Amino acid sequence: MATLQLSDCSKPLIFFKPSSTSLFLRHFRFPQPLPRFSPKASSSSSSSSLCRRRFIAETAAVSLSLATPFLGSVQPAHSEDLLSEWERVYLPIDPGVVLLDIAFVPDDPKHGFLLGTRQTLLETKDGGSSWAPRSIPSAEDEDFNYRFNCISFKGKEGWIVGKPAILLYTSDAGENWQRIPLSAQLPGDMVYIKATEDKSAEMVTDEGAIYVTSNKGYNWKAAVQETVSATLNRTVSSGISGASYYTGTFNTVNRSPEGRYVAVSSRGNFYLTWEPGQPFWQPHNRAVARRIQNMGWRADGGLWLLVRGGGLFLSKGTGLTEDFEEVQVQSRGFGILDVGYRSKEEAWAAGGSGILLRTTNGGKTWIRDKAADNIAANLYSVKFMDDNKGFVLGNDGVLLRYLG
């Protein structure tokens, strides 16, 4: 190694001990000595102070020169770019908007709509690479600031529901939207709608009411005989923890491709399921100690379950069950808010503080993708339309597009 001996300030001497380091020195030029200062007033204190400063400066220069062969040239880190399969799409909306749902027209896969709070409605015609604001005159007649909760398309027919109660319908792929009148007696707020067949749809409220229509929404027929509150308060001896005198609403509700529903109570202390043909929602005790954050359907027909604090559970087998097992995830203590399946084997989970997790073996193991680590937002929803088209929706107008 190189050692410095300080004699005269103007003549620093460098002595080398035999070592492998000396092999590298011939390839590097050492910095030139600092200019010699000639202070007008000479004193032992000022002279020693100058010597110390020169000694420190020259020592640092030599240290950097010696370290260069080992460190190599400094390069910017590209790990996040290489790991990421997502890109952020910047939107022409105000800060603070929470994105809530997204859907594309099946007959025109590049044509889609994006919904959110503050009456946010955006339209894309290039597959989601760029978005433009879209206005609906029938939704602007009143002084309400609507929260558009859900959108669904079947062919060229589309539906939008929101809060305060609003229902919109299109028969021309969203070129024109007409407002459908709703009864003031509708129990709860509309949180979900699914376009099913020609002029037909299925709608769910946060109080558990399920309605179906077959004439563009002018008439609706109840698919369940009573709301969740009525069911639970009628069966207070059912043994469901937290169900007695229930007056809450759904926190989340998700539908399977077969038409089955799973919903989480507003406090997360139990969940409910419903299948076509059943007259009532079926309540279930949660199988875990922590309260439930969200639940949904896996691509193989089983259930996934998220708990507050970042826990992820998968049901054993497929179909409805109360038997779950926990899967280890690197959530860093932040809550996981949603899971979206790209295929039976690949799925993505998203959550607080830009958490993105990926599995390629059906959920057995999860790896954190650092793509959104630097995005100061919560990611609320993961949506895959097909194998090559997917989006992650968050607050503050954050939208991530899947690149594949």
C-alpha positions as CSV (number, residue, x, y, z in Angstrom):
1,M,0.0,0.0,0.0
2,A,1.0,3.6,-0.3
3,T,2.0,5.6,2.8
4,L,2.4,9.3,3.1
5,Q,5.2,11.0,5.1
6,L,4.7,14.7,5.7
7,S,8.0,16.6,5.8
8,D,8.0,19.9,4.1
9,C,4.5,21.1,3.0
10,S,5.7,21.9,-0.4
11,K,7.3,18.5,-1.0
12,P,5.0,15.6,0.0
13,L,6.8,12.3,-0.3
14,I,5.2,9.0,-1.2
15,F,6.7,5.8,-0.2
16,F,5.4,2.4,-1.4
17,K,5.4,-0.8,0.5
18,P,5.7,-3.9,-1.7
19,S,2.2,-5.1,-2.5
20,S,0.0,-6.1,-5.3
21,T,-1.4,-2.6,-5.3
22,S,1.8,-1.2,-6.9
23,L,1.0,-3.2,-10.0
24,F,-1.9,-0.8,-10.7
25,L,-0.2,2.5,-10.0
26,R,1.7,2.7,-13.3
27,H,-1.7,3.0,-15.1
28,F,-2.9,6.0,-13.1
29,R,-1.7,9.6,-12.8
30,F,-1.7,11.0,-9.3
31,P,-3.1,14.5,-8.9
32,Q,-0.7,17.4,-9.2
33,P,0.4,19.0,-5.9
34,L,-1.7,21.8,-4.7
35,P,-0.3,25.3,-5.4
36,R,2.1,26.5,-2.7
37,F,0.7,29.2,-0.6
38,S,2.9,32.0,0.6
39,P,1.1,33.8,3.4
40,K,2.2,37.3,4.2
41,A,2.3,36.8,7.9
42,S,4.2,33.8,8.9
43,S,3.4,31.9,12.1
44,S,3.8,28.3,13.2
45,S,0.0,27.8,13.7
46,S,-0.9,29.1,10.2
47,S,1.8,27.0,8.6
48,S,0.8,23.8,10.4
49,S,-2.8,24.5,9.4
50,L,-1.9,24.8,5.8
51,C,0.2,21.6,6.0
52,R,-2.7,19.7,7.5
53,R,-5.1,20.8,4.8
54,R,-2.7,19.8,2.1
55,F,-2.0,16.5,3.8
56,I,-5.7,15.7,3.9
57,A,-6.4,16.8,0.3
58,E,-3.5,14.8,-1.1
59,T,-4.3,11.7,1.0
60,A,-7.9,11.7,-0.3
61,A,-6.6,12.1,-3.9
62,V,-4.3,9.1,-3.5
63,S,-7.0,7.0,-1.8
64,L,-9.4,7.6,-4.7
65,S,-6.7,6.8,-7.2
66,L,-5.8,3.5,-5.5
67,A,-9.5,2.5,-5.2
68,T,-10.3,3.1,-8.8
69,P,-9.0,-0.2,-10.2
70,F,-11.2,-2.1,-7.7
71,L,-14.4,0.0,-8.1
72,G,-14.2,0.4,-11.8
73,S,-16.2,3.2,-13.5
74,V,-19.4,4.3,-11.8
75,Q,-22.5,3.3,-13.7
76,P,-26.2,4.1,-13.0
77,A,-28.2,1.3,-11.5
78,H,-30.6,-0.3,-14.0
79,S,-32.0,-3.1,-11.8
80,E,-35.4,-1.5,-11.5
81,D,-35.7,-1.0,-15.3
82,L,-34.6,-4.6,-15.9
83,L,-36.9,-6.1,-13.3
84,S,-39.9,-4.1,-14.3
85,E,-42.6,-5.2,-16.7
86,W,-44.6,-2.1,-16.1
87,E,-44.5,1.5,-17.2
88,R,-46.2,4.5,-15.7
89,V,-48.7,6.4,-17.9
90,Y,-49.1,10.0,-16.9
91,L,-52.7,11.2,-17.1
92,P,-54.2,14.7,-17.7
93,I,-56.1,14.8,-14.3
94,D,-55.8,16.7,-11.1
95,P,-53.7,15.4,-8.3
96,G,-55.6,13.6,-5.6
97,V,-57.8,11.6,-8.0
98,V,-58.2,7.9,-7.1
99,L,-58.5,5.6,-10.1
100,L,-61.2,3.0,-9.6
101,D,-61.8,0.9,-12.7
102,I,-60.8,0.4,-16.3
103,A,-62.4,-1.5,-19.2
104,F,-61.9,-1.9,-23.0
105,V,-64.4,-2.5,-25.8
106,P,-64.2,-6.1,-26.9
107,D,-64.9,-5.2,-30.5
108,D,-62.1,-2.6,-30.4
109,P,-59.4,-3.7,-28.0
110,K,-57.5,-0.4,-28.3
111,H,-60.5,1.6,-27.2
112,G,-61.1,1.8,-23.5
113,F,-62.2,3.9,-20.6
114,L,-60.7,4.8,-17.2
115,L,-62.8,5.8,-14.1
116,G,-62.1,7.5,-10.9
117,T,-63.1,9.9,-8.2
118,R,-64.0,13.6,-8.9
119,Q,-66.1,12.6,-11.9
120,T,-63.0,11.3,-13.7
121,L,-63.6,9.7,-17.0
122,L,-60.8,9.2,-19.5
123,E,-60.7,7.6,-22.9
124,T,-58.0,5.9,-24.9
125,K,-57.9,4.7,-28.5
126,D,-54.3,3.4,-28.5
127,G,-54.5,0.6,-26.0
128,G,-53.9,2.7,-23.0
129,S,-50.6,4.4,-23.9
130,S,-52.3,7.8,-23.8
131,W,-55.6,9.1,-22.4
132,A,-57.8,12.1,-22.9
133,P,-60.6,13.5,-20.7
134,R,-64.1,12.6,-21.7
135,S,-67.3,14.4,-20.6
136,I,-70.8,13.1,-20.4
137,P,-73.4,15.9,-20.6
138,S,-76.1,13.9,-18.8
139,A,-73.8,13.5,-15.8
140,E,-73.0,17.2,-15.6
141,D,-76.5,18.6,-15.4
142,E,-76.5,18.6,-11.6
143,D,-74.0,19.9,-9.1
144,F,-72.9,16.5,-7.9
145,N,-69.2,15.5,-8.1
146,Y,-69.7,11.8,-9.0
147,R,-67.4,9.0,-8.1
148,F,-67.5,6.5,-11.0
149,N,-67.0,3.1,-9.4
150,C,-67.3,0.5,-12.1
151,I,-67.4,0.0,-15.9
152,S,-68.1,-3.1,-18.0
153,F,-68.5,-3.9,-21.7
154,K,-70.1,-6.7,-23.7
155,G,-69.7,-6.2,-27.4
156,K,-70.4,-2.5,-28.0
157,E,-72.7,-2.2,-25.0
158,G,-71.3,-0.7,-21.9
159,W,-72.4,0.3,-18.4
160,I,-71.1,2.7,-15.7
161,V,-72.3,3.0,-12.1
162,G,-71.3,5.6,-9.6
163,K,-72.0,7.5,-6.4
164,P,-74.2,9.4,-5.8
165,A,-76.5,7.0,-7.6
166,I,-75.9,7.2,-11.3
167,L,-76.2,4.6,-14.1
168,L,-74.9,5.2,-17.6
169,Y,-75.5,3.0,-20.7
170,T,-74.0,3.0,-24.2
171,S,-74.8,0.9,-27.2
172,D,-72.2,2.3,-29.5
173,A,-68.9,1.5,-27.7
174,G,-68.9,4.7,-25.7
175,E,-69.4,7.2,-28.4
176,N,-72.6,8.3,-26.7
177,W,-73.7,7.6,-23.1
178,Q,-77.3,7.9,-21.9
179,R,-78.4,8.2,-18.3
180,I,-80.8,5.5,-17.0
181,P,-83.2,6.6,-14.2
182,L,-83.0,4.8,-10.9
183,S,-85.4,4.3,-8.1
184,A,-84.9,6.3,-5.0
185,Q,-85.6,3.2,-3.0
186,L,-82.4,1.5,-4.2
187,P,-80.8,-0.1,-1.1
188,G,-77.2,1.2,-0.8
189,D,-74.8,2.6,-3.3
190,M,-74.0,0.9,-6.6
191,V,-70.4,-0.5,-6.4
192,Y,-70.3,-3.1,-9.2
193,I,-71.9,-3.8,-12.6
194,K,-71.2,-6.6,-15.1
195,A,-72.4,-6.5,-18.7
196,T,-73.7,-10.1,-19.4
197,E,-75.8,-10.3,-22.6
198,D,-77.5,-8.1,-25.1
199,K,-79.1,-5.2,-23.2
200,S,-78.5,-7.2,-20.0
201,A,-76.4,-6.5,-16.9
202,E,-76.0,-7.5,-13.3
203,M,-75.6,-4.8,-10.6
204,V,-74.5,-5.0,-7.0
205,T,-74.9,-2.4,-4.2
206,D,-72.7,-2.1,-1.1
207,E,-75.6,-3.4,1.1
208,G,-75.7,-6.7,-0.8
209,A,-78.6,-6.1,-3.2
210,I,-78.1,-7.8,-6.5
211,Y,-80.3,-6.8,-9.5
212,V,-80.4,-8.0,-13.1
213,T,-81.9,-6.3,-16.2
214,S,-82.6,-7.5,-19.7
215,N,-84.0,-4.3,-21.2
216,K,-81.1,-1.7,-21.0
217,G,-81.7,-1.0,-17.3
218,Y,-85.3,0.2,-17.5
219,N,-86.5,-2.6,-15.3
220,W,-84.5,-4.5,-12.7
221,K,-85.3,-7.8,-10.9
222,A,-83.8,-8.7,-7.5
223,A,-81.6,-11.8,-7.5
224,V,-81.5,-12.0,-3.7
225,Q,-84.5,-11.7,-1.4
226,E,-83.0,-9.3,1.1
227,T,-80.0,-7.2,1.9
228,V,-77.1,-8.5,3.9
229,S,-78.2,-6.5,7.0
230,A,-81.6,-8.2,7.0
231,T,-80.1,-11.7,6.5
232,L,-77.6,-11.3,9.3
233,N,-79.9,-9.7,11.8
234,R,-82.5,-12.4,11.1
235,T,-80.0,-15.1,11.8
236,V,-78.1,-13.7,14.8
237,S,-77.7,-17.2,16.2
238,S,-75.8,-18.4,13.1
239,G,-72.5,-18.2,15.0
240,I,-70.9,-15.7,12.7
241,S,-68.6,-13.4,14.7
242,G,-69.5,-9.8,14.3
243,A,-72.7,-10.5,12.4
244,S,-75.2,-9.6,15.2
245,Y,-77.1,-6.4,14.6
246,Y,-75.0,-5.8,11.5
247,T,-75.6,-2.4,9.9
248,G,-72.5,-2.0,7.8
249,T,-71.8,-2.3,4.1
250,F,-69.4,-4.2,1.9
251,N,-65.8,-3.1,1.8
252,T,-65.1,-5.0,-1.4
253,V,-67.0,-7.3,-3.7
254,N,-65.6,-9.5,-6.5
255,R,-67.3,-11.7,-9.1
256,S,-66.0,-14.8,-10.7
257,P,-66.4,-15.5,-14.4
258,E,-69.1,-18.1,-13.4
259,G,-71.1,-15.4,-11.6
260,R,-70.2,-16.3,-8.0
261,Y,-69.5,-13.4,-5.6
262,V,-67.3,-13.0,-2.6
263,A,-67.6,-9.8,-0.4
264,V,-65.8,-8.5,2.7
265,S,-67.7,-6.7,5.4
266,S,-66.8,-3.1,6.0
267,R,-65.0,-3.9,9.2
268,G,-63.2,-6.9,7.8
269,N,-64.4,-9.3,10.6
270,F,-66.2,-11.8,8.3
271,Y,-66.9,-12.4,4.6
272,L,-69.9,-13.5,2.5
273,T,-70.5,-15.5,-0.6
274,W,-73.3,-15.8,-3.1
275,E,-73.9,-18.1,-6.1
276,P,-76.6,-17.8,-8.7
277,G,-79.9,-19.4,-7.5
278,Q,-79.2,-18.8,-3.8
279,P,-81.9,-16.6,-2.1
280,F,-79.5,-15.1,0.4
281,W,-75.9,-14.2,1.0
282,Q,-74.0,-16.9,3.0
283,P,-71.8,-15.4,5.8
284,H,-68.5,-17.0,6.8
285,N,-66.2,-16.6,9.8
286,R,-62.7,-15.4,8.8
287,A,-60.2,-18.2,9.2
288,V,-57.3,-15.8,10.2
289,A,-56.7,-13.7,13.3
290,R,-56.3,-10.4,11.5
291,R,-59.1,-8.5,9.8
292,I,-59.7,-9.1,6.1
293,Q,-58.7,-6.4,3.6
294,N,-59.9,-7.9,0.4
295,M,-60.9,-11.2,-1.3
296,G,-61.2,-12.5,-4.8
297,W,-61.1,-15.4,-7.2
298,R,-58.0,-17.1,-8.5
299,A,-57.7,-18.1,-12.2
300,D,-58.2,-21.8,-11.1
301,G,-61.4,-21.1,-9.3
302,G,-60.0,-20.9,-5.8
303,L,-60.0,-17.9,-3.5
304,W,-57.3,-15.5,-2.4
305,L,-57.5,-13.5,0.8
306,L,-55.6,-10.4,2.0
307,V,-55.4,-9.3,5.6
308,R,-54.5,-6.0,7.1
309,G,-50.8,-5.6,7.6
310,G,-49.7,-7.3,4.4
311,G,-50.7,-11.0,4.8
312,L,-51.7,-13.2,1.8
313,F,-53.7,-16.4,2.1
314,L,-54.8,-18.9,-0.6
315,S,-57.7,-21.3,-0.2
316,K,-57.0,-25.0,-0.4
317,G,-58.4,-26.4,-3.6
318,T,-61.0,-24.6,-5.7
319,G,-64.5,-23.4,-5.1
320,L,-65.9,-22.0,-1.9
321,T,-64.1,-23.0,1.3
322,E,-63.1,-21.7,4.7
323,D,-59.8,-23.5,4.7
324,F,-56.9,-21.1,3.9
325,E,-53.1,-21.3,4.2
326,E,-50.7,-18.4,4.4
327,V,-48.2,-17.6,1.8
328,Q,-45.0,-15.7,2.6
329,V,-44.7,-12.4,0.8
330,Q,-42.2,-9.5,1.0
331,S,-44.7,-6.8,1.7
332,R,-42.3,-4.7,3.9
333,G,-45.2,-4.3,6.4
334,F,-47.4,-2.4,3.9
335,G,-50.8,-3.7,3.2
336,I,-51.5,-5.7,0.0
337,L,-54.8,-4.3,-1.5
338,D,-55.5,-6.4,-4.6
339,V,-54.4,-9.4,-6.6
340,G,-54.9,-9.8,-10.4
341,Y,-54.3,-13.0,-12.4
342,R,-52.7,-12.9,-15.8
343,S,-53.0,-16.7,-16.1
344,K,-53.4,-19.7,-13.9
345,E,-49.7,-19.6,-13.0
346,E,-48.9,-15.9,-13.1
347,A,-50.4,-13.2,-10.9
348,W,-49.6,-9.7,-9.6
349,A,-50.3,-8.2,-6.2
350,A,-50.3,-4.5,-5.4
351,G,-50.6,-2.5,-2.3
352,G,-49.5,0.5,-0.2
353,S,-46.4,2.5,-0.9
354,G,-46.0,1.2,-4.4
355,I,-45.8,-2.5,-3.5
356,L,-45.8,-4.8,-6.5
357,L,-45.4,-8.6,-6.1
358,R,-45.3,-11.3,-8.8
359,T,-45.9,-15.1,-8.8
360,T,-45.2,-17.5,-11.6
361,N,-46.2,-20.7,-9.9
362,G,-49.9,-20.1,-9.0
363,G,-49.1,-18.2,-5.8
364,K,-46.8,-20.5,-4.0
365,T,-44.0,-18.0,-4.0
366,W,-43.9,-14.3,-4.6
367,I,-41.1,-11.9,-5.7
368,R,-41.2,-8.2,-5.2
369,D,-40.9,-6.1,-8.4
370,K,-39.2,-2.8,-7.6
371,A,-40.9,-1.0,-10.5
372,A,-43.1,1.3,-8.3
373,D,-40.8,1.6,-5.2
374,N,-40.2,5.3,-6.0
375,I,-43.8,6.1,-6.7
376,A,-45.4,7.8,-3.7
377,A,-48.8,6.2,-4.1
378,N,-51.0,3.3,-2.9
379,L,-51.8,0.8,-5.7
380,Y,-55.5,-0.2,-5.2
381,S,-56.4,-2.4,-8.1
382,V,-54.8,-4.9,-10.6
383,K,-56.7,-5.5,-13.8
384,F,-55.8,-7.9,-16.6
385,M,-57.9,-7.9,-19.8
386,D,-55.9,-10.7,-21.4
387,D,-52.4,-12.1,-21.4
388,N,-50.9,-9.0,-22.9
389,K,-53.0,-6.2,-21.5
390,G,-53.0,-5.3,-17.8
391,F,-53.1,-2.2,-15.6
392,V,-52.5,-1.2,-12.0
393,L,-54.6,1.6,-10.6
394,G,-53.7,3.8,-7.7
395,N,-54.3,7.1,-5.9
396,D,-53.0,10.5,-7.1
397,G,-53.8,9.5,-10.7
398,V,-51.1,6.7,-10.8
399,L,-51.6,4.3,-13.6
400,L,-49.2,1.5,-14.6
401,R,-49.4,-0.3,-17.9
402,Y,-48.2,-3.9,-18.3
403,L,-45.5,-4.3,-21.0
404,G,-45.2,-8.1,-21.0
